[in-house]
Amino acid sequence: MDTTPLIVGVSVVLALGGGFALRMFVSERSKKSLEKTAQAELEKVKSEAKEVLIEAKERAAAIITEAQKEERDRKQELRRIEERLIKKEDSLDVDRKNLEATERACREETTRVKTLETEVRGAHEKMMKELERVAQLTREEARASVMKGFEETHRSELATLLAKLEHEKLETIEAKAADVISTAMQRYSREVLNDVTTSLVPLPNEEIKGKIIGREGRNIRAFERLTGVEVIIDESPDNLIISSFDPLRRELARLSFEKLLKDGRIQPAKIEEKVEEARRELDERMRKIGEEAAYEVGVLDIPKEIIPVIGRLNFRTSYGQNVLQHSIEMAHIASMIATELHLNVMVVKKAALLHDIGKAIDQEVEGTHVEIGRKLLKKYNVDDAVIKAMESHHEEFPFSSPESYVVAAADAISAGRPGARRDTLEKYVKRLEEIEKVVNSFEGVKQSYAVSAGREVRVFVVPEKIDDFGAFQIAKQIAAKIKQDVGFPGEIKVTVIREVRAIEYAR
């Protein structure tokens, strides 16, 4: 019998049993090792937890100790406050008792004084009645008798005393007024500028004069027509003379010539372009001049529409005195006087600066410069106090405020000081203005300019209204009207100009 399979089976069984036993042995050892490691970790955790617990207990004990200390301090502070309050209350009780005692004493004293007052009043009335009985006069009759006797006895002395007091008061007032005015005049000092009737424009060379005159004089005629000035070429070498009584026209012409000379092209169309460009530049310049004047005086709330009109005063003269410089000077003087008299300084400064504002446009609007100025200021809602202060400087309107007297006084000071004005120049300018006013009154006249120091007036008519024959007629009528209404030495040449332009566009 073959035993080999049996042996193999037994061997397999023994091998499996040995493997299982070995595996169980290894597993047991691994289990014991893990239990030992876990036990060690547990002991370590317990040790750390114990240390943390001890530290927490120590910290809690420290916090409790600190809280107990703070509680003790707070209780001590409360006890000190309570003691102070008790002491204060005791002190108030004492003061209250003293005050009550004083109040009772005052009431008693008041009652006693009232009683004495009643007794004295009764005794006085009794005495007065007795005096009236003895004198057989009432109280009013006795007073009137005494005053009458005193007046009769001392009438001359009273009159002398009153006259003396009035004279001394008048002297004091005049001395104070003179001191205020002289102080204002002494504190203000400004250069006086006298305008003339001509302006010089330097020329780069003599040859340019031919271009300025143009063919048959068309350039110079166009320039004079657009600017209203007279251009004199041959009197001064290397210079061009612009003549006009109106400083604004002269300045416009001077700026226009400078622009033409810089451009180099001088012809009627270019002249018209440069004159318009100079007019815009002059408008902007007048606005800046007005702003500078307002800043110099210290008046910053003037309506913006009035600022350019103020700047325009820089090109207007009155008796040879620059109106804008006169207004600025007035504002400073009036401000000093108002300060001395404790008046409204700002109202006075505004009124002084704007007092002649109507002169800037009196050639364009009917009425006196005061009336025109009032209307202009009212239109732009200037304060009524300012209008009332400026409207009386020529006494056209009654003085309605103390500030109006100050403005009038400042105007007289500025205009009356030596060298401020020249009467002959004002009369001359006024005559030229009268000539232009007479000419402009005719129907069909577009523009007119008095030139050659008033020896000639150039009249530009509307070609649609005045024909060639009518130009001769209106020239005779104007000459007759000037002769009748305007006083002048010598003769005045009347030149009527009728210009027709035919313009068409090729497209």
HELIX and SHEET records of a PDB file:
HELIX    1   1 THR A    4  ALA A  135  1                                 132    
HELIX    2   2 ARG A  139  THR A  153  1                                  15    
HELIX    3   3 ARG A  155  ARG A  187  1                                  33    
HELIX    4   4 ILE A  208  ILE A  213  1                                   6    
HELIX    5   5 ARG A  215  GLY A  217  5                                   3    
HELIX    6   6 ARG A  218  THR A  227  1                                  10    
HELIX    7   7 PRO A  247  ASP A  263  1                                  17    
HELIX    8   8 PRO A  268  VAL A  297  1                                  30    
HELIX    9   9 ILE A  307  ARG A  312  1                                   6    
HELIX   10  10 LEU A  313  PHE A  315  5                                   3    
HELIX   11  11 VAL A  323  LEU A  341  1                                  19    
HELIX   12  12 VAL A  345  LEU A  354  1                                  10    
HELIX   13  13 ILE A  357  ALA A  360  5                                   4    
HELIX   14  14 HIS A  369  LYS A  379  1                                  11    
HELIX   15  15 ASP A  384  MET A  390  1                                   7    
HELIX   16  16 PRO A  402  GLY A  416  1                                  15    
HELIX   17  17 ASP A  423  ASN A  440  1                                  18    
HELIX   18  18 SER A  452  GLY A  454  5                                   3    
HELIX   19  19 ASP A  468  ASP A  485  1                                  18    
SHEET    1   A 3 THR A 198  PRO A 202  0                                        
SHEET    2   A 3 ASN A 239  SER A 243 -1                                        
SHEET    3   A 3 GLU A 230  ILE A 232 -1                                        
SHEET    1   B 2 THR A 317  SER A 318  0                                        
SHEET    2   B 2 GLN A 321  ASN A 322 -1                                        
SHEET    1   C 3 VAL A 445  VAL A 451  0                                        
SHEET    2   C 3 GLU A 456  VAL A 461 -1                                        
SHEET    3   C 3 LYS A 493  ARG A 498  1                                        
END                                                                             
